Amino acid sequence: MNLPLLIAAVVFLAVFGGLMSTYVFLEEKYWRTILARRLFGNTREAMVMVDRLRAPWLRTAQRLGRAAVPRETSTVAEIRRLLSYGGFRDPQAVTVYFGIRIGAMLILGGLYLFFALVTGHLRYSDAVVVFLPLAAGYYLPALLLQIRIRSRQKEIFRELPDALDLVLICLEAGLSFDLALYRVSRELTKVSPVMSEEFGQYFLEIQSGLPRRAVLDNLAGRNGVESLTSVVGVLVQSIRFGTNIADSLRVHIRSMRTRRRQIAEEQGAKMSTRLTFPMVMLILPALFIVIMGPALINIYERIQGGF
């Protein structure tokens, strides 16, 4: 067996063994969590059991993150706001986030050094290249966070009018506004998990005794979606002036659907402009080959034959 084939086999076995070990660990952790919740319910013992089952990667991320968290309060507040937009509201979310970034940086850098050492391309002149996987590992979690934020905000913008329609139906059926949101949060668990989570969080904060206006401000602040912020503004004004919430929601839902239709029409109008680049770069060269190809071949044959 030659050396490259041996190296490929070792790498394959290492990757396959790592993936299988991760799968077995996560599967065992999942079933232990289910068993703990069935035995203890949502009590404190269950939470302690689940926290123990989070180890070891979460504890490792927290240890790495403590050394990388910025000292500036404004920077930490900005990162916490972005994590809140992405749905990460745990008190240790900032520490875990920086721990994941440091861990990804070390893993990608270590993999590059390993493959460079195995293949024999580890030279002093290539030392600068090591910073590329390090930088990629450090900024990859930030990129994934931005993708998750955009996806989550698009889902809220898309699902909010339908969720408010259900709230309006519950209000017209005689439920209070808080109970209507709680009912809708239960109904949207599988259809729209994001809206279900947000409405459920609103109901929990109301049950804890916070003022409704503060809870509505928290609902808008932890998501950063313009449409949701405008809905909260309408609800705050209705509460302040004592107007009918159902009428205000009905008018605002109609305006939100109009806005959504206008955005769809705008995207459709931009499609012709976006198709210009692929048409020029991909379609026209093929069209020129089909049209000009026979003529160029004929000219070439005439030149070879001396006319």
ABEGO torsion letter per residue (X at the ends): XBAAAAAAAAAAAAAAAAAAAAAAAAAAAAAAAAAAAAAAEABAAAAAAAAAAAOAAAAAAAAAAAAABBABAAAAAAAAAAAAAAGBABAAAAAAAAAAAAAAAAAAAAAAAAAAAAAGABBAAAAAAAAAAAAAAAAAAAAAAAAAAAAAAAAAAAAAAAAAAAAAAAAAAGBBAAAAAAAAAAAAAAABAAAAAAAAAAAAAAAAGBBAAAAAAAAAAAAGBAAAAAAAAAAAAAAAAGBBAAAAAAAAAAAAAAAAAAAAAAAAAAAAAAAAAAAAAAAAAAAAAAAAAAAAAAAAAAAAAGX
